Amino acid sequence: MSTPTDQKEVMEKGEASTDQKEVVMEKGEASTDQKYNDWIAKVDDMVEWLYDYCDTHFRPTLEEKIADMEYQIGMCIHALDSIPQEKRQSEFESAVFELTKGRLYNSIPGCYKEEAEHHLVNATNLAPYLLDAWVSLGICFAKKRDYPRAKHYYQFVLTVKEDSMVLWQLADLELLYARVADNPPHHIDECIKYAQRALALDDTDGSCLYILGSAYFSSFILDGGWNHDNTLRSLEAYEKAEKTHEMKSNPELQYDCGIVNRFLENYNKSLICLSDAAITDPSLDVLHQLKMTVQLLDKLEGLVQGKSNDKSKGKIKGKSKGKSKGKSKGKSTETSLSSLIQSLDTIDLNPSYNRATLDVLAEGPNKGLAVIGAVRCLVKYEYSTPLYYVLCDSNENSFVLTVFGIQKEAIKQGDQVTLLEPFCKFVDFEWEGKHYQFTSVRVNLVEQVLVNGNALSPSFAIRQPLRLYA
């Protein structure tokens, strides 16, 4: 495919680009019956070319990208208007002409155009049986954020036939609706149902798989981050979508894959996905995410390896275990890390669990085991989710504790934390010449954690949607 710059230079000279030679009909050419007898097929090809261009054309800024797309839309409209009036006199031909013009104006992703609505409404008035016009009108009203009306048009088409494309448009609509509705979980559930219906008809639909993955991740966020299974389902759908032709190298999918992989602590894969997205589409806010992820990894690696710049090296601040008197009442005291570690073995443990240290854990869930560690510090970084702590076990092994679904106030520096059936992740990879190697234990529920030998109160569970930024 020629570059956007090449296309623009050629078009400014009044010629068609290589990709458009077969689909664009310039006014300056001879107008013969032979040429326009099959105009409907030609303009269908032109619309497909334009939509592919809009989906795969990337520029340094969104403004530049939209400007390029509007230029191409103008060229296509010019070609469409060159069709002689006598070749589109029938009701059906007039409807297809209006549908095509509406689809051309409607081609910029996420951008509502009044002209698109006008021509698509004309198409439905001329030919109410033209289902493509109703689908396109639904897409137009979704961009206008008139979600009930868009849903009405999609559902009308479904009364005529069960169509996978319409079902995933409905799924996408519910995902959009969830962002503004009073009951977001309901719309996420509806999104998943529509996506699953669509995939039952075509399980290789990459767009639908992408929507399904996004719905599962949205559900994870809305639930407060406790349902680890939804992040796994999200990643599974995303990875299936990546293997399809239409979603291969899609930067938005790469970006979302990067975020989900970071939440799953697949840091190497996360960095690869974010880097690929940044290269493909510079207009996305990917470089910032990439930078913050590397900075987080640098901090975790440094703390676990004992490279913290904490002035009180070897000591941590914790709550006084005894009663305070006078002016010192309520203030924290410095407690030796070594004494905290030595006292870990004295903490009672339910006999249904076997006491373990970090070096005996396997990657993944560790059924029947419990690890007890002293909290060295809460890791401060740009995001508020998840929480990261650095702990030491009774063998003085430092590791990262990654916390979802639990409020920050539940665990503090100097606490002794018991992790029941810990889910373990071994991080070991290189990125841009630096080797990252540490062990992380993940918790999602208050029931998985004891603090200073006591169960956490249910009030510490996060029951609101996660806030991703501090």
C-alpha positions in Angstrom: 0.0 0.0 0.0 1.3 3.4 -0.8 2.0 5.8 2.0 -0.5 8.5 3.0 1.9 11.2 1.8 2.2 9.5 -1.5 -1.6 9.2 -1.9 -2.1 12.8 -1.0 0.5 14.0 -3.5 -1.0 11.9 -6.3 -4.6 13.0 -5.5 -3.6 16.6 -5.5 -2.5 16.1 -9.1 -6.0 14.8 -10.0 -5.1 11.1 -10.2 -6.2 8.1 -8.2 -3.8 6.3 -5.8 -2.7 2.8 -6.7 -5.2 1.4 -4.1 -8.1 3.4 -5.5 -7.6 2.9 -9.3 -10.2 0.1 -9.4 -12.7 1.8 -7.1 -12.6 5.6 -7.6 -14.5 7.0 -10.6 -13.2 10.4 -11.4 -15.4 13.0 -13.1 -12.8 13.8 -15.7 -13.0 10.4 -17.3 -15.4 9.3 -20.0 -18.9 8.6 -18.8 -20.0 5.4 -20.5 -22.9 3.0 -19.8 -20.3 0.2 -19.5 -18.4 2.2 -16.8 -21.4 2.8 -14.5 -23.5 -0.4 -15.1 -21.8 -2.0 -12.1 -21.3 1.2 -10.0 -22.8 -0.4 -6.9 -20.1 -3.1 -6.7 -17.4 -0.4 -7.3 -18.6 1.9 -4.6 -18.8 -1.1 -2.2 -15.1 -1.7 -2.9 -14.4 2.0 -2.4 -16.2 2.0 1.0 -14.2 -1.1 2.1 -11.0 0.5 1.0 -11.8 3.7 3.0 -12.7 1.8 6.2 -9.5 -0.2 5.9 -7.6 3.0 5.5 -9.2 4.6 8.5 -8.4 1.5 10.6 -4.8 1.2 9.6 -3.6 4.7 8.9 -1.6 6.2 11.8 -0.1 9.6 12.3 1.9 11.2 15.2 -1.2 13.0 16.4 -4.9 12.3 16.4 -5.6 15.6 14.7 -3.3 14.7 11.8 -4.9 11.3 11.5 -8.4 12.8 11.3 -7.3 15.4 8.8 -5.9 12.7 6.5 -9.1 10.6 6.8 -11.3 13.6 6.1 -9.3 14.3 3.0 -9.8 10.7 1.7 -13.5 10.9 2.6 -13.8 14.0 0.4 -12.1 12.3 -2.5 -14.5 9.3 -2.2 -17.5 11.6 -2.0 -16.3 13.4 -5.1 -16.0 10.0 -6.9 -19.5 8.9 -5.7 -21.1 12.2 -6.9 -19.7 11.6 -10.3 -22.2 8.8 -10.9 -24.7 10.1 -13.4 -28.2 10.7 -12.1 -29.8 8.4 -14.7 -27.8 5.5 -13.2 -29.4 5.9 -9.8 -33.0 6.6 -10.6 -34.7 3.5 -9.1 -35.7 3.5 -5.4 -33.1 0.8 -4.7 -30.3 2.6 -6.5 -31.2 5.9 -4.7 -31.2 4.1 -1.4 -27.8 2.5 -2.0 -26.4 5.9 -3.1 -27.6 7.5 0.1 -26.3 4.5 2.2 -22.9 4.7 0.6 -22.6 8.4 1.2 -23.7 8.0 4.8 -21.1 5.2 5.3 -18.4 7.3 3.8 -19.2 10.2 6.2 -19.5 7.6 9.1 -16.0 6.1 8.5 -13.9 7.9 11.1 -13.8 5.7 14.2 -15.5 7.3 17.2 -16.4 10.5 15.3 -20.1 11.5 14.8 -21.0 13.3 11.6 -24.3 15.0 11.0 -24.0 14.4 7.3 -23.7 10.6 8.0 -27.0 10.6 10.0 -28.8 12.7 7.2 -27.9 10.3 4.4 -28.4 7.1 6.4 -31.9 8.3 7.5 -32.6 9.0 3.8 -31.5 5.4 2.9 -33.8 3.8 5.5 -36.7 6.0 4.3 -36.1 5.0 0.6 -35.6 1.3 1.4 -36.8 0.2 4.9 -35.8 -3.4 3.9 -32.1 -2.4 3.4 -30.7 -3.9 6.6 -27.2 -2.5 6.1 -28.6 1.0 6.3 -30.1 0.3 9.8 -26.9 -1.2 11.0 -24.9 1.8 9.8 -27.5 4.1 11.3 -27.0 2.3 14.6 -23.3 2.8 14.4 -23.9 6.5 13.7 -26.1 7.0 16.7 -23.7 5.1 18.9 -21.1 7.7 18.0 -23.7 10.4 18.8 -24.0 8.7 22.2 -27.7 8.1 21.7 -27.3 4.5 22.9 -31.0 3.6 23.3 -31.7 4.6 19.7 -28.7 2.8 18.4 -29.7 -0.4 20.3 -33.2 -0.1 18.8 -31.8 -0.2 15.3 -29.5 -3.1 16.0 -32.3 -5.1 17.6 -34.6 -4.4 14.6 -32.1 -6.1 12.3 -31.9 -9.1 14.7 -35.6 -9.6 14.4 -35.0 -10.2 10.7 -31.8 -12.4 11.0 -29.3 -13.5 13.6 -26.1 -11.8 12.4 -22.7 -12.0 14.1 -21.7 -8.5 13.0 -24.8 -6.9 14.5 -24.4 -8.9 17.7 -20.8 -7.7 18.2 -22.0 -4.1 17.4 -24.5 -4.6 20.2 -21.8 -5.9 22.5 -19.6 -2.9 21.7 -22.6 -0.6 22.3 -23.2 -2.1 25.8 -19.5 -1.6 26.6 -19.8 2.1 25.6 -23.1 2.4 27.6 -21.4 1.0 30.7 -19.2 4.1 30.9 -22.1 6.5 31.4 -24.9 4.3 32.8 -26.1 4.2 36.4 -25.6 0.4 36.5 -22.4 -0.4 34.6 -22.2 -4.1 35.7 -25.5 -4.8 34.0 -24.3 -3.4 30.7 -21.0 -5.3 31.0 -23.0 -8.5 31.5 -25.1 -7.7 28.5 -22.0 -7.0 26.5 -20.6 -10.5 27.4 -23.8 -12.2 26.4 -24.0 -10.5 23.0 -20.3 -11.2 22.3 -20.8 -14.9 23.2 -23.8 -15.1 20.9 -21.8 -13.6 18.1 -18.8 -15.9 18.7 -21.2 -18.9 18.6 -21.9 -17.9 15.0 -18.2 -17.0 14.2 -15.6 -17.9 16.7 -12.8 -16.3 14.6 -14.3 -12.8 14.7 -11.3 -10.8 16.0 -13.3 -7.6 16.6 -15.8 -9.5 18.8 -13.0 -11.3 20.7 -11.5 -7.9 21.4 -14.8 -6.6 22.7 -15.2 -9.7 24.9 -11.7 -9.3 26.4 -12.4 -5.6 27.1 -15.7 -6.6 28.8 -14.0 -9.1 31.1 -11.3 -6.6 32.1 -14.0 -3.9 32.7 -15.8 -6.4 34.9 -12.6 -6.9 36.9 -12.2 -3.1 37.4 -15.9 -2.6 38.3 -15.8 -5.5 40.9 -12.9 -3.8 42.8 -10.2 -6.1 41.4 -11.0 -9.2 43.5 -11.9 -11.5 40.6 -8.6 -12.7 39.2 -10.4 -15.1 36.8 -11.8 -12.1 34.8 -8.3 -10.8 34.0 -7.4 -14.3 32.8 -10.5 -14.5 30.6 -9.7 -11.0 29.3 -6.2 -12.0 28.3 -7.4 -15.3 26.7 -9.9 -13.3 24.5 -7.2 -10.7 23.6 -4.7 -13.4 22.6 -7.3 -15.1 20.4 -8.1 -11.7 18.8 -4.4 -11.1 18.1 -4.3 -14.2 15.9 -7.0 -13.1 13.6 -6.3 -11.2 10.4 -8.4 -8.1 11.1 -6.9 -7.5 14.6 -3.3 -8.5 13.9 -1.0 -5.5 14.8 -4.0 -3.5 16.0 -2.4 -0.8 18.3 -5.4 -0.4 20.6 -5.5 -4.2 21.1 -1.7 -4.2 21.7 -2.2 -1.4 24.2 -4.9 -3.2 26.2 -3.0 -6.4 26.1 -0.1 -4.5 27.6 -2.3 -3.2 30.5 -3.8 -6.6 31.2 -0.5 -8.4 31.2 0.9 -5.8 33.6 -2.0 -6.5 36.0 -1.2 -10.2 35.7 2.5 -9.5 36.3 3.5 -10.7 32.9 5.8 -7.7 32.8 8.0 -8.8 29.8 4.9 -9.4 27.7 3.4 -6.1 28.9 6.4 -4.2 27.8 6.5 -5.9 24.4 2.8 -5.1 23.7 3.1 -1.5 24.9 6.3 -1.0 22.8 4.5 -2.5 19.7 1.5 -0.2 20.2 3.7 2.9 20.5 5.5 2.0 17.3 2.3 1.3 15.4 0.3 4.4 16.5 2.3 7.2 18.0 -0.9 9.2 18.8 -1.9 6.7 21.6 -0.7 7.6 25.1 1.5 4.5 25.2 5.0 5.9 25.8 3.9 7.2 29.2 2.5 3.8 30.2 5.7 2.2 29.0 7.9 4.6 31.0 5.8 4.1 34.2 6.0 0.3 33.9 9.8 0.4 33.6 10.1 2.8 36.5 7.9 0.5 38.6 10.0 -2.5 37.7 13.2 -0.6 38.5 11.8 0.3 41.9 10.6 -3.2 42.7 13.9 -4.7 41.6 15.9 -2.2 43.6 13.9 -2.7 46.8 13.9 -6.5 46.6 17.6 -6.6 46.0 18.1 -4.3 49.0 19.0 -1.2 47.0 16.5 1.1 48.6 17.7 4.6 49.4 15.8 4.5 52.7 18.0 6.3 55.3 17.0 3.9 58.0 18.6 0.9 56.3 17.9 -2.2 58.3 15.1 -0.7 60.1 11.4 0.0 59.4 8.8 2.1 61.0 6.0 0.1 62.7 3.4 0.6 65.3 4.6 0.2 68.8 3.6 -3.2 70.2 3.3 -1.9 73.8 1.5 1.0 75.4 3.0 4.5 74.9 3.1 7.1 77.6 3.2 10.9 77.6 4.1 12.7 74.4 5.1 9.6 72.6 1.5 8.2 72.7 0.2 7.2 69.3 3.5 7.8 67.5 5.3 5.0 65.6 8.6 3.7 66.8 11.5 2.3 64.8 11.5 -1.5 65.0 14.4 -3.6 64.0 13.7 -5.5 60.8 15.7 -8.4 62.1 13.7 -8.7 65.3 10.5 -8.6 63.3 11.8 -11.4 61.1 12.9 -13.5 64.1 9.4 -13.2 65.6 7.7 -14.5 62.5 8.0 -18.1 63.6 6.1 -17.3 66.8 2.9 -16.3 64.9 0.2 -18.9 65.3 -1.0 -20.7 62.1 -4.1 -22.7 61.5 -3.0 -26.4 61.4 -4.8 -26.8 58.1 -1.9 -24.9 56.5 1.8 -25.8 56.4 4.2 -23.0 57.2 6.5 -22.2 54.2 9.2 -19.8 53.1 9.5 -18.2 49.7 12.1 -20.7 48.4 9.7 -23.6 48.5 6.8 -22.0 46.6 5.9 -23.1 43.1 4.8 -20.6 40.4 1.0 -20.3 40.5 -1.3 -21.3 43.4 0.3 -23.1 46.4 -2.5 -25.1 48.1 -2.3 -25.8 51.8 0.7 -23.5 52.3 1.1 -20.2 54.1 4.0 -17.7 54.0 4.5 -15.2 56.8 6.5 -12.0 56.1 7.4 -8.7 57.7 6.3 -5.6 55.7 9.4 -3.6 54.8 7.6 -0.9 52.9 4.7 0.2 50.7 6.0 0.9 47.2 5.0 4.4 46.0 4.4 4.8 42.3 2.1 6.7 39.9 -0.8 4.2 39.9 -3.1 3.4 42.8 -3.9 -0.1 41.6 -2.6 -2.6 42.5 -0.8 -2.0 45.8 2.8 -3.2 46.0 4.6 -4.0 49.2 8.1 -5.4 49.8 8.2 -8.2 52.5 10.8 -10.4 54.1 10.1 -14.0 55.1 11.7 -15.8 58.1 14.7 -16.8 56.0 15.2 -13.1 55.1 14.1 -13.6 51.5 12.7 -10.4 50.2 9.7 -10.5 47.8 6.9 -8.4 46.3 3.4 -8.6 47.7 0.9 -7.5 45.0 -2.5 -6.6 46.4 -5.8 -6.3 44.6 -9.3 -5.9 46.2 -8.0 -4.7 49.6 -7.7 -1.2 50.9 -4.3 0.4 51.5 -5.1 1.0 55.2 -5.3 -2.8 55.8 -1.6 -3.4 55.6 1.1 -1.1 57.0 4.8 -0.9 57.2 6.1 -3.0 60.1 3.1 -5.4 60.0 3.6 -9.2 60.1 1.5 -10.6 57.3 0.3 -14.2 56.8 -0.5 -15.1 53.2 -2.7 -18.1 52.8 -2.3 -20.4 49.8 -0.1 -17.7 48.1 -0.3 -17.3 44.3 3.4 -17.0 43.3 4.9 -15.3 40.2 8.6 -15.6 39.3 9.7 -12.5 37.4 12.9 -13.1 35.4 13.6 -11.3 32.1 15.7 -8.7 30.4 14.6 -5.4 28.9 16.8 -2.9 27.2 19.9 -4.4 28.8 18.6 -4.6 32.3 17.9 -7.9 34.1 14.8 -8.0 36.3 14.5 -10.9 38.7 12.3 -11.1 41.8 9.4 -13.1 43.2 5.9 -11.8 43.7 3.0 -13.1 45.7 -0.5 -12.0 44.7 -3.6 -11.6 46.8 -7.1 -10.6 45.7 -9.3 -11.2 48.8 -9.2 -10.2 52.5 -9.7 -13.9 53.3 -6.2 -14.6 51.9 -4.5 -12.4 54.4 -3.9 -12.3 58.2 -2.3 -9.2 59.7 -0.3 -9.6 62.9 -2.0 -12.9 63.4 -5.6 -11.6 62.9 -8.1 -11.9 60.1 -8.8 -8.7 58.2 -12.2 -7.1 58.7 -14.5 -7.4 55.7 -14.7 -3.6 55.8 -11.2 -3.6 54.2 -12.5 -5.2 51.0 -12.8 -2.9 48.1 -16.4 -2.8 47.0 -16.2 0.1 44.5 -14.6 0.2 41.0 -10.9 0.4 41.1 -9.2 3.8 40.6 -6.2 3.2 38.3 -4.5 6.5 39.1 -3.5 7.8 42.5 
